[in-house]
Amino acid sequence: MVSKSYQHAPLLMTIVDVRFSDIPDFYGEGKLVQLESLLREIGFVEKVIEKQQAVSFELTPDSEGRLLNTPKPTINPSEKQRWIFLNLDRTLSVFVAQDGLSIKSTDYTCHENYVATINQIISKLTETFPSLLQGVMSRIGTRYLNLIVPKEGKTVGQYLNDEWLPNNTIPTELEVESGVHNRLMMNYKTKHGNLRIESNKFQPDADARTPSILPSELMDSQETALIFKESPWWWAQLDSKESYVILDIDLSNPMREMFNSENITRLLNEMRSLTRPAFNMCITDEAKQDWIEL
């Protein structure tokens, strides 16, 4: 059964992240060219290589195992790479590292289509690196970042249920002009992993610039940043300094399973059976009406 979606969905970005055992031939001759060619077949037309310098230290203890007054440590520098591929519209990106795969989308239509795209990517990845199919996954995570901006004439409180709207005044003896509780976070242990739901309310100052709407850990470089598919009223309301909420739903599932598309599809479907109800419990029927549930 295909899951419901919204014509004006508040979903700003969705991320799937998979961690696995190191690919032994990741830096093998011709592997990057092969993967780039295969991903072009499914619409990824740009490539960016990120190089990261890693440094490890070796400290030699004395005869009693102490590290005090030891000689200068041995420094072992090394370089790691991460390959990023983007589609033409810059609404989908793939991050490939020796020990992991991340997929970001700002044009999410429905779960089934997203999983189908992920399976296409995995197919090209395992064609390039067949040894992946003999490797082990250690973690899979899904994250849904929602930008809750009310339509003109409404408030964000009409879109979120009271228990998920940070709005309580905080008593204080400090000499302050005002103070509000603008963040709610709940952590749950579930059979599908560790679920975090975070609701952050923002009230921009009248003279402030339009605020950033992405958490810092999700911001990419100018070369790899995606373009948002926005709702019709988002930016006008943000420019008018209307209050808004970032609703962040993050499910992380640590496990040990073989890396293959069947296992990943099953895990993503299981996790979606939890993250969709988690989203629904936060929002009101009025929000669904304005977003036009399909």
N, C-alpha and C positions, 0 to 999 in steps of 0.2 A: 504494500500500500504506500503510495507516494505521500510524503508529509506535506502539510499545508505551508504556504508561504504568504508573504505580504507584498502588495504592489509597491508600497513605500516602506520597505523594511528598515528598521533602525540599525541593522547589522552593518557596522563600519568595516570590520575585518575579521576573518576567521583564519586560524592557524592550526595546522597539524604538524606535530613534531615526533619523529621516530628516532630512537637511539639504538644502535646495534654494535656488534663487535667489529673491530677495525677491518676495513677492506684491505687485504694484504697487497694487492697490486694497484692500489689507488693511484699511485704516481707512475704507473707503468707507461712505457712509450706508446703514444697514440691514443691513450684512453680518453683524454679530454676531448680530442678531436672527434673520436667515435661517438661519445655521449652527446656532444654538441650537434652532430649531424642527425642523430636519432631524435633528439628533442625538437629539432627544427621540423621534423615530419609531423609533429603534433602542435605546432604553432609557437614554439619558443624561439624568437628571432634574435634576441640579444643575449650576450654573454659578458659577465664581469668576473674577474678573478680577484679575490681578496686574499692578501698574504698577511699572515699573523706570525709575529716573532715570539717564540716560546723560549724561556730560559729556565734551566734546572740547575740546582746547586748541589754540590757534593761536599759534605762536611765530614772530616775525619776525626772521630773521638780519640781521646787519649786512652792510656792503658786501663783506666778505671771507667771508661765509657762516658766521660764528661766532654762537653763541647766548648768549655771555657778556654780562652787563650789558645784556640786552635789556629793553625796557619790560615792564610787567605783561602777561602773556599774555591774549588774548581767550578768554573762556569761553563755549562754546555749549551750554547745557543742552537736553536733549530727553527726551521720555518715550516709552518703549516699553511695549507691553502683551503679556501672555501670557494666553490664555483657557484655562481648565481646566474640563473637563466630567467628571462622575462618574456612575456608574450607581447604582441604588437600594441595592444591597448594599455599595457602596463597595469593590468588589473590582477595578474597572476604571476607569482615568482616561485622559483624552486631553488633552495639552498642545499647544495650537496657537499658534505664533508666526509672525511675518511671514516668517521664513526657515527654519522647521522644524516637525516634527511628532514628538511622543513619545507612546508608548502604554505604560502600565504595567498589569500584571495580577498579582493575588495568588490567582487562581482558575484557573490554567492546567490544562486537561484534556489536550489534545494539540496538536501542532503544526498539524494541519489545521484544527481549530476556531479556533485563534488567528489563523491567516492569513485565514480566512473573516471573522472579526470585523474585522481590519485592513482588508480590502477594503471592507467596509460603511462603515467610517469614511472611507476615502479617497473613496468614491463621494459621500458627503455633502459632503466638503471640496471636491471638484472641481465639484460642482453649485453650490456657493456661489461658488467662485473658478475659473471656467473657464480663466483665464489660466495656472493651474498646469500644465495639460496642454501648454503651450508653454514651460514652465520646465525647468531642468536640475537633477538631483540631483547633489550633490557628495559625499555620504557616506551610508551606511546602517550601522547598528550593531545588534547583538543582545546582550543580557546576561542571564545566568541566575544568580541568586543562590540558593544552596542552603544550608540549615541542616541540618547533619549532627549529630543528637542521638541517642545510643544508647538502646535500650530498657533498662528496669531490669535490672540484673544483667550488663549488657554494657558494653564500653568503646568509645570512638570509634575506637580502633585496629582493632576488628573490622569496621569499616565502610569504611575507606579502605585502599587498597594502601600498602605500606610507603613507597614512593618519594614518596607524596603526603601523608604524615603528618609534620608538623613535630614532631620529638621528640628531637632530638639535643642533648645537653648541650654548652654552649659553654665551653671552657677560658678562664679569665681570672685575671689576677693581682690583680684588684680585691678588696676585702674585701666580699663579698656573701654573702648566705645561700644563694642559688640562682640559676640562670640557665638558660633553655632556649631553643632555637631554635624560635620559635612561628610562623614564616611561611615559606612556600615560594612562589616566583613564577617562572613561566616565560613567556617571550615567544617566539612563533613567527611567521615570515612564511609565509603560505600563499597559494594561488591565489584564495582567497575573502576575503583581507584579513589584518589583523594580529590574531593570537589571543593573548590573555593568560589564563593560568590561575593563580589565586592561592588558596592554601590557608592559612587563618589558624586556628590552634588557640588556644582560650581555656580557661583554668583559673580559674574564679571563686574569689575568696577566700571563706572561710567566712562572714565577717561582711559581705560586699558585697551590695548590692542586685542584683536580677536585671538583668544587663547589657543594654545596647542591642544589637540584633542586625542593625541596618542600618548600612552605611557612611554617614558624615556627608553625602556628596554625594547620597545617595538619600533623605535625610529630607525630608519635605514639611511644610508648615504644618499646624496642627490642622484647618484648613478643608478641606485637600485630601488628608490622609493616608488611606491605604487600610487595610482590615481584613485581617489575615492569615488564611488558611485553614490551620489548624494540624494537625499530626499528633496522635493521641490522647495521646502520652506527652511531648510537647515541654516543656510548662511545668512539669510535675511534676519532670522531670529537671533542668531549668534551676534550679528553686527548690532542688533538693537539691545544687546547685553541682557537677553532673557536668560533666566536660570536654566541649566541643563544638567543631565546626569550621565555619567559613563557607567554602564552596567557591564561588568567584566565577569564572565563565567568561564572558569578554567578547571579542567578535569585532567589529572595526571595519573596514569595507570602503570605502576612498576610491575614487571612480570618477566618471565623467561620463556619465550616461545621462539620457534624457528621463524626466520624472516621469509615470508612469502605473501603474495597478494591475498590469498584466501584468509590467512590469519589476520591480516591487517583489516580487510573488509569486515570480518566478523567482529573484531574489536571495536572498530569505528561505529558499527551498527549498535552494538551493545552500549557504547558510551553515549550515543545520540539518544537512546531510550531514557537516559537520565538527564542530559543537558537540556533537551527540549522542555520537559516538564519543569525543570528548574527555572527556565526563562519564563514560562507561563505563570508560575506562581508569583512572579515579581510584578507582572503588568496587569492593567485593568482592562475591562471590556471596552471602555472608551478609547483606549489606545489602539486596540485591535480594529475598531471601527474607523479611526482616522488613518491607520496604516492600510486599510482595505485588505482584509484576510481573503485569500484566494482559495 
